[in-house]
Amino acid sequence: MAGRGLCGMHDGVAATLVYIYIYCVVHCLLQAWHDAEVTATADAGGAWQPHFSMLHLNDANCDALLGIIDMHFFGGKLLKKMVKQVASNGVSAKHMGAGHTTAQQRIGCRAVQALSSSWLAYFDVEDNVIYINYWRWDKQVSAEQPLNCEGVVCISRLQVLLHTLAHELVHAVVFHIFPYIDKASLAYLPNGRHGPVFQLLNKQLFGHTSEALHDVQLLPCS
């Protein structure tokens, strides 16, 4: 005899509703990523190509991608919200080399040539900037050479870049909107600020199930 589970409903009904909910969430996330990729190829989105040349990797084009992610996942409200947080909380300035960069209120992207570094991108809390390592974006990514980025199988450089920027945006969200978590949460700080809190937000906001980046091994067709 069937039992009763969620809100007194029969187990079968409750399981069906949970399945429908999960399906809708996953479908919405997949649709948002698809729409973001399509928007990015338009002139207003930076005219990105799926297998873009490294010459296309500049500050303005990457800023456009960040805005596209904000538009399709947050209705264009997240970056504005963080501007208000920066204005109210303040962000310290930082010396970089011989120059001096004052932190900007709106989070932005900056492509830098860190030839000796292995990182793809990172969010700098003092400059309020997502730095993108120009030299790490020459890897071939295609249907024949897919790459697992954030638990998502990507078949183009553009897909990898979009998911990478979204990853860094999670760090920005925590720093600006949940500053006490960024400073002291034992559920956020482990593993270079990739603890359970980060993993939860990364999954709920963008559908990411991992922060890994590695090649996908294709099985031969029988």
C-alpha positions as CSV (number, residue, x, y, z in Angstrom):
1,M,0.0,0.0,0.0
2,A,1.4,3.4,-1.0
3,G,2.5,5.6,1.9
4,R,2.2,9.4,2.2
5,G,5.1,11.6,1.8
6,L,5.5,15.3,0.8
7,C,2.6,17.4,2.4
8,G,0.5,14.2,2.9
9,M,0.5,13.2,-0.8
10,H,0.9,9.7,-1.9
11,D,4.6,8.8,-2.5
12,G,4.0,8.3,-6.2
13,V,2.5,11.7,-6.6
14,A,5.2,13.4,-4.5
15,A,7.9,11.7,-6.5
16,T,6.3,12.8,-9.8
17,L,6.2,16.4,-8.6
18,V,9.8,16.3,-7.5
19,Y,10.8,14.9,-10.9
20,I,8.8,17.6,-12.7
21,Y,10.5,20.3,-10.5
22,I,14.0,19.0,-11.2
23,Y,13.2,18.7,-14.9
24,C,12.0,22.3,-15.1
25,V,15.0,23.6,-13.2
26,V,17.5,21.7,-15.4
27,H,15.6,22.7,-18.5
28,C,15.6,26.3,-17.6
29,L,19.3,26.3,-16.8
30,L,20.2,24.5,-20.1
31,Q,18.0,27.0,-22.0
32,A,19.7,29.9,-20.3
33,W,23.1,28.7,-21.3
34,H,22.0,28.1,-24.9
35,D,20.5,31.6,-25.1
36,A,23.6,33.1,-23.6
37,E,25.8,31.4,-26.2
38,V,23.5,32.6,-29.0
39,T,23.5,36.2,-27.7
40,A,27.3,36.2,-27.4
41,T,27.6,35.6,-31.2
42,A,25.7,38.8,-32.0
43,D,27.5,42.1,-32.6
44,A,26.1,43.5,-29.3
45,G,27.4,40.5,-27.4
46,G,30.9,40.8,-28.7
47,A,30.5,38.9,-32.0
48,W,32.1,35.8,-30.4
49,Q,32.8,32.8,-32.5
50,P,32.5,29.3,-30.9
51,H,36.2,28.7,-31.6
52,F,37.3,32.3,-31.2
53,S,40.8,33.5,-31.8
54,M,42.9,34.5,-28.8
55,L,43.0,38.0,-30.4
56,H,39.3,38.3,-29.6
57,L,40.0,37.9,-25.9
58,N,40.0,41.5,-24.7
59,D,38.5,43.4,-21.8
60,A,35.5,44.8,-23.7
61,N,34.5,41.5,-25.2
62,C,34.8,39.6,-21.9
63,D,32.8,42.4,-20.2
64,A,30.1,41.8,-22.7
65,L,30.0,38.1,-21.9
66,L,29.7,38.9,-18.2
67,G,26.7,41.1,-19.0
68,I,25.1,38.3,-21.1
69,I,25.4,35.9,-18.2
70,D,23.8,38.5,-15.9
71,M,21.0,39.1,-18.4
72,H,20.1,35.5,-19.0
73,F,20.4,34.2,-15.4
74,F,19.5,37.2,-13.3
75,G,17.5,39.5,-15.6
76,G,20.4,42.0,-15.7
77,K,20.0,42.8,-12.0
78,L,23.0,41.1,-10.3
79,L,25.8,43.3,-11.6
80,K,23.7,46.4,-10.6
81,K,23.1,44.9,-7.1
82,M,26.9,44.4,-6.7
83,V,27.5,48.0,-7.7
84,K,25.3,49.1,-4.8
85,Q,27.2,46.8,-2.5
86,V,30.6,48.2,-3.6
87,A,29.3,51.7,-3.1
88,S,28.1,51.0,0.4
89,N,30.9,48.7,1.6
90,G,33.8,50.1,-0.4
91,V,36.6,48.0,-2.0
92,S,40.2,48.7,-1.3
93,A,42.7,49.8,-3.9
94,K,45.6,47.7,-4.9
95,H,49.1,48.3,-6.3
96,M,49.9,46.3,-9.4
97,G,53.5,46.6,-10.7
98,A,54.6,50.2,-11.2
99,G,51.0,51.4,-11.6
100,H,48.2,51.9,-9.1
101,T,44.7,50.6,-9.9
102,T,41.7,52.0,-8.0
103,A,39.0,49.4,-7.5
104,Q,36.0,50.0,-9.8
105,Q,32.5,49.9,-8.6
106,R,31.2,47.7,-11.4
107,I,32.8,44.3,-11.6
108,G,34.6,43.9,-14.9
109,C,37.0,41.6,-16.8
110,R,40.6,42.1,-17.7
111,A,42.6,39.9,-20.0
112,V,46.2,39.7,-18.9
113,Q,49.3,37.9,-20.2
114,A,50.4,35.7,-17.3
115,L,52.6,33.4,-19.3
116,S,54.1,31.5,-16.4
117,S,50.8,31.0,-14.5
118,S,48.5,28.0,-14.9
119,W,45.2,29.6,-13.9
120,L,42.4,30.3,-16.5
121,A,40.7,33.1,-14.6
122,Y,40.3,34.4,-11.0
123,F,38.3,37.1,-9.2
124,D,40.4,39.7,-7.5
125,V,38.5,41.0,-4.5
126,E,40.7,44.1,-4.1
127,D,40.4,45.3,-7.8
128,N,36.8,44.0,-8.2
129,V,38.0,42.4,-11.5
130,I,37.9,39.0,-13.1
131,Y,41.3,38.5,-14.5
132,I,41.5,36.2,-17.5
133,N,44.9,34.5,-18.4
134,Y,45.2,35.2,-22.2
135,W,47.8,32.5,-22.7
136,R,45.6,29.7,-21.4
137,W,42.9,30.0,-24.1
138,D,44.7,28.4,-27.0
139,K,43.5,24.9,-26.2
140,Q,41.5,23.2,-28.9
141,V,37.9,22.4,-27.8
142,S,35.5,20.7,-30.2
143,A,33.0,17.9,-30.5
144,E,35.9,15.6,-31.2
145,Q,37.9,17.1,-28.3
146,P,35.4,18.1,-25.6
147,L,36.3,19.6,-22.3
148,N,34.6,19.1,-18.9
149,C,34.3,22.5,-17.4
150,E,32.4,22.8,-14.1
151,G,30.8,19.4,-14.7
152,V,29.5,20.6,-18.2
153,V,30.8,18.9,-21.3
154,C,31.8,21.8,-23.6
155,I,32.5,21.5,-27.3
156,S,33.8,25.0,-27.9
157,R,36.1,27.6,-26.3
158,L,33.2,30.0,-26.0
159,Q,31.3,27.5,-23.8
160,V,34.3,27.0,-21.6
161,L,34.8,30.8,-21.3
162,L,31.1,31.4,-20.4
163,H,31.2,28.7,-17.7
164,T,34.5,29.9,-16.3
165,L,33.2,33.5,-16.0
166,A,30.1,32.2,-14.2
167,H,32.4,30.3,-11.8
168,E,34.2,33.5,-11.0
169,L,31.0,35.4,-10.7
170,V,30.0,33.1,-7.8
171,H,33.1,34.2,-5.9
172,A,32.1,37.9,-6.6
173,V,28.6,37.2,-5.3
174,V,29.9,35.8,-2.0
175,F,32.4,38.6,-1.5
176,H,30.0,41.4,-2.2
177,I,26.6,40.1,-1.0
178,F,27.7,37.7,1.8
179,P,31.0,39.3,3.0
180,Y,31.0,37.5,6.4
181,I,30.8,34.2,4.6
182,D,33.8,35.2,2.5
183,K,35.8,36.2,5.6
184,A,35.1,33.4,8.0
185,S,32.8,30.6,6.8
186,L,34.4,27.2,7.3
187,A,31.9,25.9,4.8
188,Y,33.2,28.3,2.1
189,L,36.9,28.9,2.7
190,P,38.3,25.3,2.3
191,N,40.0,24.3,-1.0
192,G,40.7,27.9,-2.1
193,R,37.2,29.2,-1.4
194,H,35.6,26.2,-3.1
195,G,34.0,24.7,0.0
196,P,30.4,23.4,0.3
197,V,28.8,26.8,0.2
198,F,30.6,27.7,-3.1
199,Q,29.6,24.3,-4.5
200,L,25.9,24.8,-3.5
201,L,25.8,28.3,-5.1
202,N,27.6,27.2,-8.2
203,K,25.1,24.4,-8.7
204,Q,21.9,26.4,-7.8
205,L,22.8,29.4,-9.9
206,F,24.4,27.9,-12.9
207,G,23.9,24.1,-12.8
208,H,27.6,23.5,-12.2
209,T,28.3,20.2,-10.5
210,S,32.1,20.5,-10.2
211,E,34.9,23.1,-10.4
212,A,37.1,20.7,-12.4
213,L,38.5,21.2,-15.8
214,H,39.7,18.2,-17.7
215,D,39.5,16.5,-21.1
216,V,36.6,14.2,-21.8
217,Q,37.5,10.7,-22.9
218,L,35.3,9.6,-25.8
219,L,34.4,6.0,-26.1
220,P,34.9,4.4,-29.5
221,C,31.7,3.5,-31.3
222,S,31.2,-0.3,-31.6
